Amino acid sequence: TKALEHLTSLIADYPKKVYDSPETLLYIGNSYYHTGKYKEARAILEKAYNLYPDIESNHIVLTRIADTLADENQVEKAQKLYQLVIDNFPGSDGFVISSVRMAKHLETREEKEKIYNLIIEDYPENPMASLARLRIAEIQNKAGEYKQAIETLNELFLENPRALKKEAIF
C-alpha cells in the first residue's frame, strides 16, 4: 500500500506522467483491484485502457473492469464487457477469464456447462480450468447429482492436488 500511496501522490504532483507509459496506471489500477477498491480500480483501469488501447494486456484490463462492475452488481454492464473480450480476444487469458465469469450469469445449465467444458478441454493449463471443474461440480451438486459431483471433484484433485489453492491465489 505504500507503493500505491507513493504512485498516486506522484500522479497528483505530476499528472502528465501518465502519458509516459501505461505501467504506472496499470500498477495503480491493479493494486486497487486486488485490495477491493473497485470504483478506484475501474477509474484508473478505464483511463489506462483509453490512453493505451493497444497495450498487450488490454484483454485483462477490460476483464478487470468488467469484474469491478460485477462486484458492484452492475451485471448487465459487466456481461457486455465480458462478451466484448470473448468476441475480440479469442485464446487470451482475458478470453478464458471472461468466459468463466460470463458462464456464471447464464440462464441454463447446458449453456454454463458448455463454456466450462470448453475451458477445461481447450485451456487445461489455465488456472480457470480448475475453477470451471469446480463450477461443474457445484451445478451437479445443486441438481442432486451428488455422486457425479464427487467424481468431478475427485478428477480435479487427482489431476492437480493443489488446484483450489492455485485458484484461490489466482
C-alpha positions as CSV (number, residue, x, y, z in Angstrom):
1,T,0.0,0.0,0.0
2,K,3.0,2.3,0.5
3,A,3.9,2.0,-3.2
4,L,0.3,2.7,-4.1
5,E,0.3,5.8,-2.0
6,H,3.6,6.9,-3.5
7,L,2.4,6.4,-7.1
8,T,-1.0,8.2,-6.5
9,S,0.8,11.2,-5.0
10,L,3.3,11.1,-7.9
11,I,0.5,11.3,-10.4
12,A,-1.2,14.1,-8.3
13,D,2.0,16.1,-8.3
14,Y,2.9,15.3,-11.9
15,P,-0.3,14.5,-13.8
16,K,1.5,14.4,-17.2
17,K,3.5,11.3,-16.1
18,V,0.5,9.1,-17.0
19,Y,1.3,9.9,-20.6
20,D,4.8,8.5,-20.5
21,S,3.8,4.8,-20.3
22,P,0.9,2.6,-19.2
23,E,2.7,0.8,-16.4
24,T,2.0,3.4,-13.6
25,L,-1.7,3.4,-14.3
26,L,-1.8,-0.4,-14.6
27,Y,0.0,-0.9,-11.4
28,I,-2.2,1.6,-9.5
29,G,-5.4,0.1,-11.1
30,N,-4.4,-3.5,-10.4
31,S,-3.4,-2.6,-6.8
32,Y,-6.8,-1.0,-6.2
33,Y,-8.4,-4.1,-7.7
34,H,-6.6,-6.5,-5.5
35,T,-7.3,-4.5,-2.4
36,G,-11.1,-4.5,-3.2
37,K,-11.3,-0.8,-4.0
38,Y,-13.3,-1.5,-7.2
39,K,-14.5,2.1,-8.0
40,E,-11.0,3.4,-7.8
41,A,-9.6,0.4,-9.8
42,R,-12.2,0.9,-12.5
43,A,-11.5,4.6,-12.9
44,I,-7.8,4.0,-13.2
45,L,-8.1,1.0,-15.5
46,E,-10.5,2.8,-17.7
47,K,-8.0,5.6,-18.0
48,A,-5.2,3.2,-18.8
49,Y,-7.3,1.5,-21.5
50,N,-8.5,4.7,-23.0
51,L,-5.0,6.2,-23.1
52,Y,-3.3,3.0,-24.2
53,P,-5.9,0.8,-26.0
54,D,-3.2,-1.2,-27.8
55,I,-1.3,-2.4,-24.7
56,E,-0.5,-6.1,-24.7
57,S,-2.7,-6.7,-21.6
58,N,-5.8,-4.9,-22.9
59,H,-7.9,-8.1,-22.6
60,I,-7.0,-8.4,-19.0
61,V,-7.7,-4.7,-18.3
62,L,-11.2,-5.0,-19.9
63,T,-11.9,-8.2,-17.9
64,R,-10.9,-6.5,-14.7
65,I,-13.1,-3.5,-15.4
66,A,-15.9,-6.0,-16.0
67,D,-15.1,-7.7,-12.7
68,T,-15.4,-4.4,-10.9
69,L,-18.8,-3.8,-12.4
70,A,-19.9,-7.3,-11.5
71,D,-18.7,-6.9,-7.9
72,E,-20.9,-3.8,-7.7
73,N,-23.9,-5.7,-9.0
74,Q,-23.8,-3.9,-12.4
75,V,-24.1,-7.4,-14.0
76,E,-25.5,-6.3,-17.4
77,K,-22.6,-3.8,-18.0
78,A,-20.1,-6.5,-16.8
79,Q,-21.6,-9.1,-19.2
80,K,-21.3,-6.6,-22.1
81,L,-17.6,-6.2,-21.4
82,Y,-17.0,-9.9,-20.9
83,Q,-18.7,-10.5,-24.2
84,L,-16.5,-7.8,-25.8
85,V,-13.4,-9.6,-24.6
86,I,-14.7,-13.0,-25.7
87,D,-15.5,-11.7,-29.2
88,N,-12.3,-9.7,-29.7
89,F,-9.6,-11.6,-27.9
90,P,-10.1,-15.3,-28.5
91,G,-7.5,-17.5,-26.9
92,S,-6.2,-14.8,-24.5
93,D,-6.2,-15.0,-20.7
94,G,-8.9,-12.3,-20.8
95,F,-11.0,-14.6,-23.0
96,V,-10.7,-17.5,-20.6
97,I,-11.4,-15.4,-17.5
98,S,-14.3,-13.6,-19.2
99,S,-15.8,-16.9,-20.4
100,V,-15.8,-18.4,-17.0
101,R,-17.2,-15.2,-15.5
102,M,-19.9,-14.9,-18.2
103,A,-20.9,-18.6,-17.7
104,K,-21.8,-17.8,-14.1
105,H,-24.5,-15.5,-15.2
106,L,-26.0,-17.6,-17.9
107,E,-29.6,-19.0,-17.6
108,T,-29.3,-22.7,-18.3
109,R,-27.2,-25.5,-17.0
110,E,-26.4,-26.5,-20.6
111,E,-25.1,-23.1,-21.5
112,K,-22.9,-23.0,-18.4
113,E,-21.5,-26.5,-18.8
114,K,-20.8,-25.9,-22.5
115,I,-18.5,-22.9,-21.6
116,Y,-16.9,-24.7,-18.6
117,N,-16.1,-27.8,-20.7
118,L,-14.7,-25.6,-23.4
119,I,-12.3,-24.0,-20.9
120,I,-11.4,-27.4,-19.4
121,E,-10.7,-29.0,-22.8
122,D,-9.1,-26.1,-24.7
123,Y,-7.2,-24.4,-21.8
124,P,-6.3,-27.2,-19.3
125,E,-3.2,-25.4,-18.1
126,N,-5.0,-22.2,-17.3
127,P,-6.0,-21.9,-13.6
128,M,-9.5,-21.1,-14.7
129,A,-9.8,-24.7,-15.9
130,S,-9.8,-25.8,-12.3
131,L,-12.4,-23.3,-11.4
132,A,-14.5,-24.5,-14.3
133,R,-14.4,-28.0,-13.0
134,L,-15.4,-26.8,-9.6
135,R,-18.3,-24.9,-11.1
136,I,-19.5,-28.0,-12.9
137,A,-19.3,-29.9,-9.5
138,E,-21.4,-27.1,-8.0
139,I,-24.0,-27.5,-10.7
140,Q,-24.1,-31.2,-10.3
141,N,-24.5,-30.9,-6.5
142,K,-27.3,-28.4,-6.8
143,A,-29.1,-30.8,-9.2
144,G,-28.8,-33.5,-6.6
145,E,-26.2,-35.4,-8.6
146,Y,-24.1,-36.0,-5.5
147,K,-22.1,-39.0,-6.8
148,Q,-21.3,-37.2,-10.1
149,A,-20.2,-34.1,-8.2
150,I,-17.9,-36.1,-6.0
151,E,-16.4,-37.8,-9.1
152,T,-15.9,-34.4,-10.7
153,L,-14.1,-33.1,-7.6
154,N,-12.0,-36.3,-7.4
155,E,-10.9,-35.7,-11.1
156,L,-10.0,-32.2,-10.2
157,F,-7.9,-33.3,-7.2
158,L,-6.3,-36.3,-8.9
159,E,-5.2,-34.1,-11.8
160,N,-4.0,-31.4,-9.6
161,P,-4.0,-31.8,-5.8
162,R,-3.3,-28.0,-5.3
163,A,-6.0,-26.9,-7.8
164,L,-8.1,-25.0,-5.3
165,K,-5.1,-23.3,-3.7
166,K,-4.0,-22.1,-7.2
167,E,-7.5,-20.8,-8.0
168,A,-7.7,-19.0,-4.6
169,I,-4.4,-17.3,-5.3
170,F,-5.4,-16.5,-8.9
